[in-house]
């Protein structure tokens, strides 16, 4: 009996030791930092993955990463970042209950371009555009590969001509489809803020032209087109419709320029363009954007977000979707989702990214489909619509002021499908999308654009 006691104690001790071994950890941890080989600065948003597994992590703002719960073993670890050459480290051990340190230095794989987006867009005639349609109404069809731009300002001018002069529905010789669409009066001046546009119409006399030029300078200032000069004495009984709009949405928060190019796929062509947005949302870093973006829909083939503006009356919606047949059908589809989910919009989540192409244009357009046509209305049969003219200046880039209006673009920004386990959502507008501006409470937008290609985007020099 005396001998049995110690044996039992030893046996119990062995059992306890074995039990404690089973409670010990069976995984390890890898930590480190990814830096630029040239500048030694930490690289935000790099992917560090264990090759052959779904395990990995993305670096934070200073380039640091942590990968936890790694089964004990030996791994090949790879660090990648758009615009940099991938680096692989082999024979990296995950040791039970210990931390392995692993650092990477990545070299730039592309030439660097210095881009300044603070310059004003170059003014051009719409006839110079090859892949963009300017329309005065929302019923415009959306051809494959084309961009379509609509501003309600011409409709406001058309309504003015009808209400103040013709006193009836405007009827033009040949009844052109464009006039038919305008006569539906889908929008009015109530749906657009008066400080960003000028729209007028009437007999082309000295008084009208002088008033138009003065109003332009008073409303738009130095950005207005050159004073309109029209030879009005050569032929009497001429009418004109003139519309001008200058729009640069002021965002609630200023965004960043993305220091890598976005690859925009038009369907038949892929171009590299400059983008702005949020390079990486990683609270508390970037928390100032928490109330700047509303997530309305996020799916594999559909993204709808709202960028909040300084003016609470104004709503800016961006939607990467498959288009409907026309601009108005596409708008109604998106707007129905926006309205349906009102009150239940989501916000940004950790590691989300937003990349939006910069758009800048200053376009002068004459509607030749309407110009020179005789009126058929009684008392106006000796008159013709001589001039149907619209000017649009639009910038989707500043948002009040970009945090960094000059940036080094360091890569071609190829969008790679993210590893869900280590990255957040990618709100990349890298395919055709709808953009529209609408005042709260209005039925229709006062500005809408189907962005079908890169013709009016900003490209790296």
Steps between C-alpha positions, in 0.01 A plus 500: 500500500786729579649437161168550318455855626795656315421309180147632502629852555742466211226362276265783594781748436554355153128526423492862613808578291344344192176691559685827531672424171169463325394843627811671362473687169560320172532812285743782453500858379688692228542877525698746294509807283490563124702802385598673178852388408592849381346724766477254794148625564233258609261390224131509581268239348761238407384136513709250695382144439604150587533335160269203455266609780227756549687658787649844486469863596503847352739767623374804687596863437862459616551170317465266801317168487407216737399145406369295791388141565746350253529120541851396595707432189718648229353737241574710195384857562433749220463880513322680214384851425368651179784681323775307681689179428379211716749362754493142629669363813537121533561281803312726741418304817190535712609395849257396770409790732777719355510801268707494181623836362500539121558827312473574127645772277317548169642668192288712266427319174380800300612842399373781723280777356443828682139607458340832595122485481437855619507640145176601331363279221573599143200651319393309191227475243280194535574417137853408614368215713489159336343289774275742690140605435362831633124489553240755619260230622509186710351268239827474309597139418830369636704350214760239589836659578366858499474754779181706527482841672174668600440837662151634571604858420405478132157369599463807726581727205258309277225538762571873522459543124171312513355672807605859438483528122332218307226453764447150366684173446789573267450341158789487258510403135557128461402437864853381596519232776710733717219759501248228582705396803544861617126557474445238771647749753650237728703761689462867592699779663365388841733199483827689466675748724511846342860583591653248257316564173361752252217412261313744280314518171317742275534718191867548411537873545755725662312503827496118534868459414611781730292367787635148443864611510447709813320217681776257410768720651292564810417133557806310376762776498842451345421140404223611263550460124596796288214752455258374238510696178219444253435682173135577564440764235547273203166322532193580713273260689769286658461320831768356722527269802817536708601289801816505712598292803805496724515219754772393741338300783623604841542187709440487874860374538799546272624176344845375409651449159574130459876458446446219250323500167155348465447263208162589347342230285263647239416158363715513189792694644684539831667833587698620800346809663547710810262443790412659831335360809618312808817294448430297813242537774657364817351658814610705681694601187263646243219526755418847366335325204261302718221753444608599148384192308175304507501142377169434327579172326806277478489185291735316267347664192345814649633783716296807600639766733417857592770761552367750752520865394534814708153604391251262656257579218732342248546127446782345298443135410754270332389160372709234326224297337389348172318778312140496388412601143480874568638753747164552670438126542846457649443792735159368610647157571774643724279763661241238592767310695620821665147589610410145604799478733465851638552491874698177491814609315823344617835661574862419438662200662858433596729457197248634248637684197335750267649584161308744277633620161563873473268668251562849365350660193402835355280441195317732263227333298259613230186293448501485123191278512300807607691791348364670191155340518184704435228526764155370412314676782242761400636854512854359484505346154738767376747414775761231530711361780838621384716415799474206744811513712629345823822534697592261782796515733529215748762374744480189712832527675542778749219461744588838646871415498688179452723421793787452253439674162849399381593134522752243380320228307700182557334222312246382250241418765391161371201402711553150635214311662562543874549219747186539704659381824759779507348794313190710527262599226624656177282784376691530172319683220712321244219424255220712346289669765220750552557832671220738586436813705156555639344739748324340796131467428538527122373226274775528239870592503619836374824340379560141396779322319543146384878459510559240233864565413808702598468781246432766766706346779839630615795291388857501625746698292 
